[in-house]
Amino acid sequence: MKRTRRTFDSKFKAQVAIEAIRERATLNEISAKYGVSPVMISRWKKEFLENSAAAFETPKTSDSALEKDRDRYLRKIGDLELQLD
């Protein structure tokens, strides 16, 4: 019988990590509640704490702004090509 590896989305991982950070319950209690091993919860908690500063960083540029710039440059290239012809 082959077991498949379960995957968890980032929202679920964050929820479990926050609960572990609060320390209102032991890792074993959280593990039983969510059906995830205590070792995995510890990893998610560590990763959450290491990456938490990113929540306060300002984004570089949005994808829509990059797309607008790209379109503007392509139009400019087209205009310049017409001038050359």
N, CA and C of each residue as an Amber inpcrd file, in Angstrom:
protein
   255
   0.8380000  -1.1750000   0.0000000   0.0000000   0.0000000   0.0000000
   0.8890000   1.2460000   0.0000000   0.7330000   2.0630000  -1.0150000
   1.5620000   3.2530000  -1.1450000   0.8610000   4.4520000  -0.5090000
   1.5680000   5.1540000   0.3540000   1.0090000   6.3480000   0.9820000
   1.3980000   7.5640000   0.1560000   0.4600000   8.4570000  -0.0110000
   0.7590000   9.6820000  -0.7370000   1.0730000  10.7920000   0.2640000
   1.9510000  11.6760000  -0.1400000   2.3460000  12.7730000   0.7180000
   1.2580000  13.8490000   0.7070000   0.8810000  14.2860000   1.8810000
  -0.1210000  15.3420000   1.9790000   0.5370000  16.6990000   1.7450000
  -0.2130000  17.5980000   1.1560000   0.2830000  18.9610000   0.9730000
  -0.6560000  19.9170000   1.6920000  -0.0860000  20.9840000   2.2060000
  -0.8490000  21.9700000   2.9470000  -0.6260000  23.3300000   2.3080000
  -1.6910000  24.1290000   2.2390000  -1.5370000  25.4540000   1.6650000
  -0.9210000  26.4050000   2.6970000  -0.4520000  27.5440000   2.2140000
   0.2630000  28.4750000   3.0720000  -0.6230000  29.0470000   4.1740000
  -1.9030000  29.2110000   3.8930000  -2.8250000  29.7450000   4.8970000
  -2.9340000  28.7890000   6.0880000  -3.0380000  27.4960000   5.7970000
  -3.1230000  26.4960000   6.8540000  -1.8380000  26.4640000   7.6730000
  -0.6990000  26.4980000   6.9790000   0.5940000  26.4840000   7.6780000
   0.7350000  27.6890000   8.5960000   0.3270000  28.8630000   8.1070000
   0.4130000  30.0800000   8.9210000  -0.4770000  29.9720000  10.1530000
  -1.6750000  29.4270000   9.9760000  -2.6080000  29.2700000  11.0900000
  -2.0020000  28.3770000  12.1710000  -1.4170000  27.2610000  11.7630000
  -0.8170000  26.3240000  12.7130000   0.4110000  26.9610000  13.3720000
   1.2280000  27.6520000  12.5820000   2.4330000  28.2920000  13.1180000
   2.0680000  29.3650000  14.1460000   1.0550000  30.1580000  13.8660000
   0.6340000  31.2010000  14.8050000   0.1470000  30.5790000  16.1060000
  -0.5860000  29.5000000  15.9880000  -1.0520000  28.8190000  17.1990000
   0.1270000  28.2920000  18.0130000   1.1590000  27.8010000  17.3320000
   2.3500000  27.3130000  18.0340000   3.1110000  28.4640000  18.6860000
   3.1610000  29.6180000  18.0130000   3.8590000  30.7800000  18.5580000
   3.1550000  31.2920000  19.8100000   1.8380000  31.2560000  19.8270000
   1.0650000  31.7180000  20.9900000   1.3530000  30.9020000  22.2420000
   1.7370000  29.6490000  22.0660000   2.1000000  28.7360000  23.1490000
   0.9880000  28.5600000  24.1810000  -0.2630000  28.5880000  23.7240000
  -1.3880000  28.3050000  24.6100000  -1.6230000  26.8050000  24.7330000
  -1.0450000  26.0540000  23.8090000  -1.1530000  24.5950000  23.8200000
   0.2260000  24.0260000  23.4760000   0.4640000  22.8000000  23.8920000
   1.7410000  22.1620000  23.5790000   1.7630000  21.7540000  22.1100000
   2.9560000  21.4930000  21.6010000   3.0690000  21.0320000  20.2180000
   2.3000000  19.7370000  20.0000000   2.3080000  18.8780000  20.9950000
   1.5710000  17.6090000  20.8750000   0.0670000  17.8440000  20.7970000
  -0.4390000  18.8070000  21.5400000  -1.8660000  19.1170000  21.4820000
  -2.2390000  19.7190000  20.1210000  -1.3930000  20.6250000  19.6300000
  -1.6300000  21.2260000  18.3110000  -1.5420000  20.1560000  17.2290000
  -0.5830000  19.2540000  17.3980000  -0.4070000  18.1560000  16.4500000
  -1.6640000  17.2890000  16.3730000  -2.2220000  16.9720000  17.5090000
  -3.4330000  16.1490000  17.5420000  -4.6200000  16.9110000  16.9420000
  -4.6840000  18.1990000  17.1870000  -5.7950000  19.0120000  16.6920000
  -5.8040000  19.0960000  15.1620000  -4.6230000  19.2840000  14.5740000
  -4.5310000  19.4900000  13.1240000  -4.0740000  18.2620000  12.3420000
  -3.6430000  17.2190000  13.0320000  -3.2020000  16.0100000  12.3460000
  -1.8690000  16.1720000  11.6350000  -0.9880000  16.9730000  12.2220000
   0.3390000  17.2360000  11.6440000   1.3700000  16.9110000  12.7210000
   2.5160000  16.3930000  12.3280000   3.5230000  16.0130000  13.3160000
   4.1020000  17.2420000  14.0250000   4.5010000  17.0910000  15.2840000
   5.1040000  18.1910000  16.0270000   6.3750000  18.7300000  15.3550000
   7.1150000  17.8560000  14.7080000   8.3300000  18.2790000  14.0120000
   7.9830000  19.2260000  12.8670000   6.9240000  18.9020000  12.1350000
   6.4960000  19.7490000  11.0240000   6.0090000  21.1020000  11.5510000
   5.2930000  21.0850000  12.6460000   4.8140000  22.3360000  13.2460000
   5.9930000  23.2050000  13.6660000   7.0130000  22.5930000  14.2250000
   8.2120000  23.3520000  14.6210000   8.8860000  23.9750000  13.4020000
   8.9480000  23.2440000  12.2940000   9.5400000  23.7900000  11.0590000
   8.7370000  24.9750000  10.5460000   7.4130000  24.8190000  10.5360000
   6.5520000  25.9090000  10.0470000   6.6730000  27.1300000  10.9430000
   6.7710000  26.9200000  12.2510000   6.9260000  28.0270000  13.1980000
   8.2390000  28.7620000  12.9420000   9.3090000  28.0130000  12.7690000
  10.6210000  28.6080000  12.5010000  10.6000000  29.3960000  11.1900000
  10.0310000  28.7960000  10.1450000   9.9550000  29.4550000   8.8390000
   9.0920000  30.7180000   8.9140000   7.9980000  30.6630000   9.6470000
   7.1200000  31.8170000   9.8170000   7.8690000  32.9600000  10.4850000
   8.5950000  32.6580000  11.5450000   9.3320000  33.6950000  12.2630000
  10.4600000  34.2760000  11.4130000  11.1240000  33.4370000  10.6300000
  12.2160000  33.9120000   9.7710000  11.7150000  34.8300000   8.6590000
  10.5110000  34.5670000   8.1580000   9.9850000  35.3280000   7.0210000
   8.9660000  36.3940000   7.4040000   8.7370000  36.5980000   8.6810000
   7.6980000  37.5400000   9.1080000   8.0270000  38.9870000   8.7410000
   9.2860000  39.3460000   8.6250000   9.6600000  40.7210000   8.2730000
   9.1750000  41.0950000   6.8770000   8.9980000  40.1280000   6.0140000
   8.5520000  40.3960000   4.6400000   7.1570000  41.0310000   4.6130000
   6.3650000  40.8140000   5.6360000   5.0160000  41.3910000   5.6810000
   5.0570000  42.9120000   5.7700000   6.1690000  43.4670000   6.2470000
   6.2720000  44.9060000   6.4320000   7.1190000  45.5920000   5.3680000
   7.6280000  44.8380000   4.4100000   8.4140000  45.4120000   3.3280000
   7.4820000  45.9840000   2.2740000   7.9190000  47.0610000   1.6380000
   7.1210000  47.6330000   0.5610000   7.4190000  46.8710000  -0.7160000
   6.3900000  46.5760000  -1.4770000   6.6170000  45.8340000  -2.7210000
   7.3760000  46.6980000  -3.7260000   8.2000000  46.0510000  -4.5310000
   8.9980000  46.7550000  -5.5450000   8.0760000  47.4330000  -6.5500000
   7.4930000  46.6900000  -7.4190000   6.4940000  47.1910000  -8.3640000
   5.4950000  46.0750000  -8.6020000   4.2940000  46.4620000  -8.8650000
   3.2630000  45.4580000  -9.0800000   3.3660000  44.8870000 -10.4920000
   2.7570000  43.7650000 -10.6890000   2.7540000  43.1260000 -12.0040000
   2.0310000  43.9880000 -13.0290000   0.9630000  44.6570000 -12.6040000
   0.2260000  45.4890000 -13.5480000   1.0710000  46.6800000 -14.0020000
   1.8780000  47.2320000 -13.1090000   2.7510000  48.3470000 -13.4850000
   3.8090000  47.8730000 -14.4750000   4.3370000  46.6820000 -14.2570000
   5.3250000  46.1360000 -15.1920000   4.6990000  45.8900000 -16.5560000
   3.4720000  45.4060000 -16.5580000   2.7650000  45.1310000 -17.8150000
   2.5060000  46.4350000 -18.5780000   2.1290000  47.4950000 -17.8700000
   1.8990000  48.7900000 -18.5040000   3.1890000  49.3210000 -19.1250000
   4.2920000  49.2230000 -18.3800000   5.5860000  49.6640000 -18.9130000
   5.9610000  48.8720000 -20.1550000   5.7460000  47.5690000 -20.1010000
   6.0730000  46.7000000 -21.2340000   5.2760000  47.1220000 -22.4740000
   3.9740000  47.3390000 -22.2850000   3.1250000  47.7580000 -23.4120000
   3.5740000  49.1060000 -23.9770000   3.9150000  50.0190000 -23.0960000
   4.3540000  51.3430000 -23.5390000   5.6340000  51.2390000 -24.3610000
   6.5690000  50.4230000 -23.9000000   7.8290000  50.2480000 -24.6320000
   7.6140000  49.5720000 -25.9810000   6.7150000  48.5820000 -26.0240000
   6.4440000  47.9040000 -27.2940000   5.8050000  48.8600000 -28.2980000
   4.9050000  49.7330000 -27.8260000   4.3200000  50.7370000 -28.7230000
   5.3950000  51.6900000 -29.2450000   6.2930000  52.0840000 -28.3730000
   7.3690000  52.9950000 -28.7710000   8.2640000  52.3340000 -29.8230000
   8.5720000  51.0590000 -29.6300000   9.3820000  50.3230000 -30.6060000
   8.6580000  50.2690000 -31.9470000   7.3490000  50.0040000 -31.9050000
   6.5650000  49.9700000 -33.1360000   6.5800000  51.3120000 -33.8490000
   6.4450000  52.4080000 -33.1080000   6.4910000  53.7500000 -33.6970000
   7.8480000  54.0190000 -34.3360000   8.9000000  53.6490000 -33.6610000
  10.2510000  53.8770000 -34.1820000  10.5020000  53.0400000 -35.4430000
   9.9780000  51.8150000 -35.4730000  10.1240000  50.9750000 -36.6520000
   9.3850000  51.5800000 -37.8500000   8.2070000  52.1430000 -37.5900000
   7.4600000  52.8190000 -38.6690000   8.2350000  54.0210000 -39.2110000
   8.8780000  54.7580000 -38.3350000   9.6560000  55.9100000 -38.7500000
  10.8310000  55.4960000 -39.6120000  11.4510000  54.3740000 -39.2670000
  12.5960000  53.8880000 -40.0250000  12.1710000  53.4350000 -41.4270000
  10.9930000  52.8180000 -41.5210000  10.5170000  52.3240000 -42.8220000
  10.1450000  53.5080000 -43.6800000
